[in-house]
Amino acid sequence: MGSLLIHHYWGRFATTFTVISQGVWSDLTGVHYYQNKLKLAIIGQSLFGQEVYSNLRKQGHKVVGVFTVPDKDGKADPLGEFILFSPPFSIFLSDWFTYQIVCKSLSFLLLRCALIADGVFFSVYVCVTRTLIHGDKKAGFTVFWADDGLDTGPILLQRECAVEPNDTVDTLYNRFLFPEGIKAMVESVQLIADGKAPRVPQSEEGASYEGIQKKSNAKINLAQPAEAIHNWIRGHDKVPGAWTVIDGQTVTLYGSSMLGGSVPAGQPLEVEGASQPGLVTKNGLVLYGTDGKPLLVKNLQFEDGKMIPASKYFSSGESSSVELTDDEKKMASEIRNIWKSILSNVPAIEDTTDFFKSGAASMDVVRLVEEVKQKCAGVQLQTEDVYMATTFQDFIQMFVRKLRGEDQEEELVIDYATKDVNNMTVKMPYQCFINGQFEDAENGKSYQTINPTDGSVICKVSYASVGDVDRAVEAAKEAYDNGPWGRMNPRDRGSLLYKLADLMEEHQEELATIESIDSGAVYTLALKTHVGMSIQTFRYFAGWFHTDYNTRGTRGCFVCAIVIPWNYPLMMLAWKSAACLAAGNTLVLKPAQVTPLTALKFAELSVKAGIPKGVINILPGSGGMVGQRLSDHPDIRKLGFTGSTPIGKQIMKSCAVSNLKKVSLELGGKSPLIIFSDCDMDKAVRMGMSSVYFNKGENCIAAGRLFVEESIHDEYISRVVEEIKKMKIGDPLDRSTDHGPQNHKAHLDKLLEYCEVGIKEGATLVYGGKQVDRPGYFMEPTVFTDVEDHMFIAKEESFGPVMVVSKFKNGDVEGVLHRANDTEYGLASGVFTRDINKAMYVSERLEAGTVFINTYNKTDVASPFGGFKQSGFGKDLGEDALMEYLKTKAVTVEY
């Protein structure tokens, strides 16, 4: 079969192979295929070499020898360390000089991948630095059959990827060159082994090669347009680093991006050779090109190796050290062990031990970051953080601040509305939340949000405009396209959602208090259900992504819009956004205009949890303006809505006309509850009342119509009225209150009108039907009987504390089923009977997305929730909810 030799080197990563032999393999179906298998001798290094080595062995090729670099500063190369545990015949070269002699003796050049088969070479050519510097829109690598010039021969294999606006060598390497390069090496070996490797002629014109830039040649020419400056900086990030002169000293610039929108305020900074002074802002150093356009630089490194956030250039002195808790000390001890495992040449890790002066290289930085993140789930750690905290003591201080969320708090400015209520001071953000910042609406408009308990003003809230929607969507799109969220390991994403749930739990009393004064929810219910189930929901969906779910051919739908109602402000946010975020999407959420405050408090907690900016955006305002623009926006690809059926229809139409958005709708209901004479009467009364009056009747699955068997009808009504009289109506913050105010005045007025229609149509008003004589928007729990099927109150939901009761003939199961299903809605339903066979028969035939048997309102985060018919489609909660925010792709490959 001949011999084969591959050498690959991308700046810091090198791998080389030789081969012979033949074999057989089988796929998962058990069908056997004959193909060539080769014996390999490998010359290489690094994690890249390790992965190629492993993958070639998995494919059935036999590695008979490995040549790798010697230990450096007492540390073994990853490839060398790996093969000690699965050794072929191994040779470790004594020094770099010998390593290069071996490569050159085999006609290798660094920054090549070369292969020999029966005396024929081919090479892989990669030059990402030049790609970025020149502003190319695509990057890639080519496998060449080598000629005298080594990279001007026929093409064997090519791979390419799109270059994103703010890509660096590192991001391209991690996203594309590393994983695809490994696949290409393995595929190239097999193509040669099978005798199927193509030879596509290419022109020699332009086939030149430039080595890695030297530091001395990497000075930035600031007398050019902003995009050219940006490309130069990112093309040299991280090695060797583009530099300029500031205040007489060499400063290396990292983390460049083009700056869109307005430039934030800052302090001028003279930069040698620049067309105008730079600006040190809270976001970093702004530089200007000769075209006047701005770019943003995130980090600066000085001649002594110290790296700082560019935003801290003018900061005087060091930040004060933090005192570690006992738990944080334990973590520090575990991190010290990680340092020791990486810096194996250092006798002991002292507080003053410098990571890089101890011999650490760039791959060690990656290893440190990943091992610390694995050990301490949820902490947002980047490679830049290691460069900015090079000693162990500084690293621990930085780590603890991130763990506590203190680094985000420094940048987040919140102008709270405060209120002393419920034996605490609640702090409520009231501005739009866009791209990680609270800010006034673009047009400066605001509106008042009202406490339904007494009609008083809680605070003014920003009234978002169409322009605010566009900026929020742009931020969400940027966060998805170029931010860490979509590319984050699903486990890390899940860990952040766990942390967010923990923060919600830590602030649960404050959240419940805000929910109570803003929506009228009884505090005890708000604490247990509005807030409690929200916390459970985030933990549930976070847990999904501590499994292999994200490997099943699914991916997020990009930028999503979520529009939620006013009855469960925080819980509806959680039901939709937790699944959306867990799937890796970014979102723009519009809370109900009358209940925006817990959503904005949630935004604050999301920053503290470490959710990257732009991932969550929240816009209070009107549905007609904000909701409509979200429905129409071309960059929104999925919209989740909970609300009325007429508005749902309008949203569906807009989503179809605009760009055929994926839509899920949870709409109106008229849920039937059937109570048979063989029920447990005590339970049927108690749960029947809960089915109607839970959360003041402002409940999407509320039993809109009760069917009570004739033989127990009168007793049932009598007992319900008796229990209603015991209910305490009053201040929702009073722990003994059973029934709070309706959400807002317009809704109370609608309920009173609903009752008037019922009376006019001939239904019997047994109890209530009036507004309570006290300040605020309180309504009496109401009971109607003798409701006939044609009546308005029999067909339309009240969405309030109105029990609508009809009787049915004894034993008439089929008749009552027909009446129960005679509705355009199908959200929920229920049945009470001791006969389990009857219960199962009825539940099977009820046309509703949820059926309760001998209970009601028992929802669970793992159980899918959604309706049929004009109650909408799509599911919240459970695994089904994830699929609402994912798209499935099938990839078919033929070799």
Secondary structure, 3 states (H helix, E strand, C coil): CCCEEEEEECCCCEEEEECCCCEEEECCCCCEEEECCCEEEEEECHHHHHHHHHHHHHCCCEEEEEEECCCECCECCHHHHHHCCCCCEEEECCCHHHHHHHHHHCCCCCCEEEEEECCEEEEEECCHHHHHHCCCCEEEEEEEECCCCCCCCCEEEEEEEECCCCCCHHHHHHHHHHHHHHHHHHHHHHHHHHCCCCCECCCCCCCCCCCCCCHHHCECCCCCCHHHHHHHHHHCCCCCCEEEEECCEEEEEEEEEECCCCCCCEEEECCCCCCCCEEEECCEEEEECCCCCEEEEEEEECCCCCEEEHHHCCCCCCCCCCCCCHHHHHHHHHHHHHHHHHCCCCCCCCCCCECCCCCCCHHHHHHHHHHHHHHCCCCCCCHHHHHHCCEHHHHHHHHHHHHHCHHHHHHCCCCCEEEEECCEEEEECCCEEECCEEECCCCCCEEEEEECCCCEEEEEEECCCHHHHHHHHHHHHHHHHHCCCCCCCHHHHHHHHHHHHHHHHHCHHHHHHHHHHHHCCCHHHHHHHHHHHHHHHHHHHHHHCCCCHHHCCEEECCEEEEECCCCCHHHHHHHHHHHHHHCCCEEEEECCCCCCHHHHHHHHHHHHCCCCCCCEEECCCCHHHHHHHHHHCCCCCEEEEECCHHHHHHHHHHHHHHHCCEEEEECCCCEEEEECCCCCHHHHHHHHHHHHHHHHHCCCCCEEEEEEEHHHHHHHHHHHHHHHCCCCECCCCCCCCCECCCCCHHHHHHHHHHHHHHHHCCCEEEECCCECCCCCCCECCEEEECCCCCCHHHHCCCCCCEEEEEEECCCCHHHHHHHHHCCCEECEEEEECCCHHHHHHHHHHCCCCEEEECCCCCCCCCCCECCEECCEECCECHHHHHHHCEEECCCCCCC
